[in-house]
């Protein structure tokens, strides 16, 4: 995979560990486990991730 600038939310855990990291490439969004940065990652199209984020914003996956 090309060079990716990985980002993670500090809200994922109290000390910033054990997070899902996201990185953007020109054509996709990649996700990986912060505990294993050299391990496997998953890639998703920008459209799929935009749809997921919109559903999250609308509360589609709220567990309460």
N, CA and C atoms as an extended XYZ file, in Angstrom:
192
Properties=species:S:1:pos:R:3:atomname:S:1:resname:S:1:resid:I:1 pbc="F F F"
N         0.842       -1.178        0.000 N   UNK     1
C         0.000        0.000        0.000 CA  UNK     1
C         0.886        1.238        0.000 C   UNK     1
N         0.443        2.262       -0.708 N   UNK     2
C         1.191        3.514       -0.736 CA  UNK     2
C         1.259        4.135        0.653 C   UNK     2
N         2.079        5.157        0.802 N   UNK     3
C         2.223        5.830        2.091 CA  UNK     3
C         0.884        6.411        2.532 C   UNK     3
N         0.477        6.076        3.744 N   UNK     4
C        -0.805        6.532        4.282 CA  UNK     4
C        -0.550        7.299        5.573 C   UNK     4
N        -1.220        8.414        5.741 N   UNK     5
C        -1.164        9.170        6.985 CA  UNK     5
C        -2.281        8.647        7.891 C   UNK     5
N        -1.933        7.770        8.823 N   UNK     6
C        -2.910        7.125        9.697 CA  UNK     6
C        -3.346        8.074       10.803 C   UNK     6
N        -4.635        8.001       11.158 N   UNK     7
C        -5.198        8.826       12.228 CA  UNK     7
C        -6.048        7.948       13.134 C   UNK     7
N        -6.080        8.311       14.415 N   UNK     8
C        -6.973        7.609       15.332 CA  UNK     8
C        -7.598        8.613       16.286 C   UNK     8
N        -8.762        8.276       16.768 N   UNK     9
C        -9.459        9.136       17.710 CA  UNK     9
C        -8.940        8.897       19.116 C   UNK     9
N        -8.721        9.960       19.848 N   UNK    10
C        -8.304        9.801       21.243 CA  UNK    10
C        -9.476        9.333       22.104 C   UNK    10
N       -10.681        9.361       21.567 N   UNK    11
C       -11.852        8.904       22.314 CA  UNK    11
C       -12.048        7.398       22.221 C   UNK    11
N       -11.235        6.715       21.451 N   UNK    12
C       -11.379        5.269       21.318 CA  UNK    12
C       -11.041        4.538       22.604 C   UNK    12
N       -10.147        5.067       23.392 N   UNK    13
C        -9.832        4.503       24.706 CA  UNK    13
C        -9.267        5.612       25.574 C   UNK    13
N        -9.191        5.362       26.856 N   UNK    14
C        -8.775        6.416       27.775 CA  UNK    14
C        -7.327        6.839       27.596 C   UNK    14
N        -6.457        5.930       27.155 N   UNK    15
C        -5.040        6.284       27.010 CA  UNK    15
C        -4.576        6.294       25.555 C   UNK    15
N        -5.502        6.220       24.605 N   UNK    16
C        -5.136        6.312       23.199 CA  UNK    16
C        -4.618        5.027       22.589 C   UNK    16
N        -4.686        3.925       23.311 N   UNK    17
C        -4.256        2.635       22.771 CA  UNK    17
C        -5.479        1.846       22.307 C   UNK    17
N        -5.219        0.730       21.650 N   UNK    18
C        -6.278       -0.186       21.229 CA  UNK    18
C        -7.334        0.512       20.385 C   UNK    18
N        -6.900        1.246       19.404 N   UNK    19
C        -7.800        2.016       18.560 CA  UNK    19
C        -7.810        1.487       17.132 C   UNK    19
N        -8.880        1.784       16.468 N   UNK    20
C        -8.924        1.603       15.027 CA  UNK    20
C        -8.342        2.870       14.425 C   UNK    20
N        -7.418        2.707       13.507 N   UNK    21
C        -6.833        3.851       12.812 CA  UNK    21
C        -7.380        3.886       11.391 C   UNK    21
N        -7.635        5.078       10.893 N   UNK    22
C        -8.087        5.270        9.521 CA  UNK    22
C        -7.052        6.074        8.763 C   UNK    22
N        -6.903        5.748        7.498 N   UNK    23
C        -5.990        6.472        6.628 CA  UNK    23
C        -6.622        6.656        5.265 C   UNK    23
N        -6.351        7.775        4.637 N   UNK    24
C        -6.951        8.092        3.337 CA  UNK    24
C        -5.919        7.945        2.236 C   UNK    24
N        -6.302        7.283        1.178 N   UNK    25
C        -5.522        7.238       -0.051 CA  UNK    25
C        -6.340        7.992       -1.102 C   UNK    25
N        -5.809        8.222       -2.279 N   UNK    26
C        -6.599        8.948       -3.280 CA  UNK    26
C        -7.927        8.270       -3.630 C   UNK    26
N        -7.967        6.936       -3.561 N   UNK    27
C        -9.153        6.209       -4.008 CA  UNK    27
C        -9.891        5.453       -2.917 C   UNK    27
N        -9.375        5.447       -1.698 N   UNK    28
C        -9.972        4.590       -0.679 CA  UNK    28
C        -9.701        5.119        0.720 C   UNK    28
N       -10.378        4.495        1.672 N   UNK    29
C       -10.116        4.716        3.088 CA  UNK    29
C        -9.663        3.372        3.643 C   UNK    29
N        -8.551        3.378        4.358 N   UNK    30
C        -8.012        2.146        4.925 CA  UNK    30
C        -8.226        2.158        6.432 C   UNK    30
N        -8.396        0.969        7.010 N   UNK    31
C        -8.554        0.822        8.459 CA  UNK    31
C        -7.598       -0.255        8.935 C   UNK    31
N        -7.018       -0.038       10.124 N   UNK    32
C        -6.111       -1.024       10.709 CA  UNK    32
C        -6.196       -0.950       12.228 C   UNK    32
N        -5.617       -1.942       12.878 N   UNK    33
C        -5.560       -2.022       14.332 CA  UNK    33
C        -4.306       -1.299       14.807 C   UNK    33
N        -4.452       -0.346       15.722 N   UNK    34
C        -3.290        0.416       16.189 CA  UNK    34
C        -2.283       -0.445       16.941 C   UNK    34
N        -2.720       -1.579       17.479 N   UNK    35
C        -1.793       -2.467       18.192 CA  UNK    35
C        -0.897       -3.227       17.225 C   UNK    35
N        -1.284       -3.266       15.958 N   UNK    36
C        -0.532       -4.015       14.958 CA  UNK    36
C        -0.395       -3.182       13.682 C   UNK    36
N         0.345       -2.077       13.742 N   UNK    37
C         0.406       -1.176       12.589 CA  UNK    37
C         1.023       -1.786       11.335 C   UNK    37
N         1.842       -2.804       11.489 N   UNK    38
C         2.422       -3.461       10.318 CA  UNK    38
C         1.606       -4.661        9.870 C   UNK    38
N         0.524       -4.928       10.570 N   UNK    39
C        -0.335       -6.062       10.244 CA  UNK    39
C        -1.277       -5.740        9.098 C   UNK    39
N        -2.256       -6.602        8.891 N   UNK    40
C        -3.189       -6.405        7.775 CA  UNK    40
C        -4.073       -5.180        7.990 C   UNK    40
N        -4.603       -4.694        6.908 N   UNK    41
C        -5.545       -3.584        6.948 CA  UNK    41
C        -6.667       -3.869        5.956 C   UNK    41
N        -7.742       -3.158        6.100 N   UNK    42
C        -8.886       -3.289        5.202 CA  UNK    42
C        -9.048       -1.973        4.458 C   UNK    42
N        -9.448       -2.056        3.212 N   UNK    43
C        -9.696       -0.836        2.450 CA  UNK    43
C       -11.148       -0.800        1.999 C   UNK    43
N       -11.697        0.395        1.982 N   UNK    44
C       -13.081        0.619        1.604 CA  UNK    44
C       -13.126        1.799        0.644 C   UNK    44
N       -14.079        1.782       -0.265 N   UNK    45
C       -14.206        2.922       -1.167 CA  UNK    45
C       -14.624        4.152       -0.363 C   UNK    45
N       -14.301        5.310       -0.897 N   UNK    46
C       -14.672        6.561       -0.241 CA  UNK    46
C       -16.192        6.642       -0.114 C   UNK    46
N       -16.921        6.195       -1.124 N   UNK    47
C       -18.385        6.244       -1.086 CA  UNK    47
C       -18.949        5.363        0.028 C   UNK    47
N       -18.389        4.186        0.211 N   UNK    48
C       -18.854        3.284        1.275 CA  UNK    48
C       -18.612        3.911        2.642 C   UNK    48
N       -17.437        4.484        2.848 N   UNK    49
C       -17.137        5.101        4.140 CA  UNK    49
C       -17.998        6.342        4.372 C   UNK    49
N       -18.244        7.128        3.345 N   UNK    50
C       -19.102        8.308        3.489 CA  UNK    50
C       -20.508        7.882        3.899 C   UNK    50
N       -21.012        6.805        3.307 N   UNK    51
C       -22.331        6.283        3.664 CA  UNK    51
C       -22.340        5.790        5.112 C   UNK    51
N       -21.305        5.071        5.519 N   UNK    52
C       -21.211        4.592        6.899 CA  UNK    52
C       -21.205        5.762        7.880 C   UNK    52
N       -20.378        6.771        7.629 N   UNK    53
C       -20.303        7.919        8.532 CA  UNK    53
C       -21.636        8.664        8.601 C   UNK    53
N       -22.332        8.777        7.487 N   UNK    54
C       -23.640        9.439        7.488 CA  UNK    54
C       -24.643        8.646        8.328 C   UNK    54
N       -24.628        7.331        8.207 N   UNK    55
C       -25.524        6.498        9.018 CA  UNK    55
C       -25.194        6.623       10.505 C   UNK    55
N       -23.916        6.683       10.825 N   UNK    56
C       -23.515        6.859       12.227 CA  UNK    56
C       -24.011        8.204       12.741 C   UNK    56
N       -23.829        9.265       11.944 N   UNK    57
C       -24.287       10.603       12.352 CA  UNK    57
C       -25.793       10.627       12.603 C   UNK    57
N       -26.538        9.879       11.815 N   UNK    58
C       -27.999        9.853       11.955 CA  UNK    58
C       -28.469        8.925       13.075 C   UNK    58
N       -27.543        8.251       13.743 N   UNK    59
C       -27.904        7.385       14.862 CA  UNK    59
C       -28.348        5.992       14.475 C   UNK    59
N       -28.087        5.596       13.253 N   UNK    60
C       -28.539        4.289       12.761 CA  UNK    60
C       -27.992        3.128       13.585 C   UNK    60
N       -26.815        3.281       14.154 N   UNK    61
C       -26.180        2.184       14.876 CA  UNK    61
C       -26.118        2.417       16.380 C   UNK    61
N       -26.897        3.371       16.891 N   UNK    62
C       -26.921        3.605       18.335 CA  UNK    62
C       -27.420        2.354       19.044 C   UNK    62
N       -26.767        2.006       20.124 N   UNK    63
C       -27.120        0.793       20.855 CA  UNK    63
C       -28.070        1.059       22.014 C   UNK    63
N       -28.357        2.301       22.287 N   UNK    64
C       -29.241        2.604       23.423 CA  UNK    64
C       -30.694        2.607       23.015 C   UNK    64
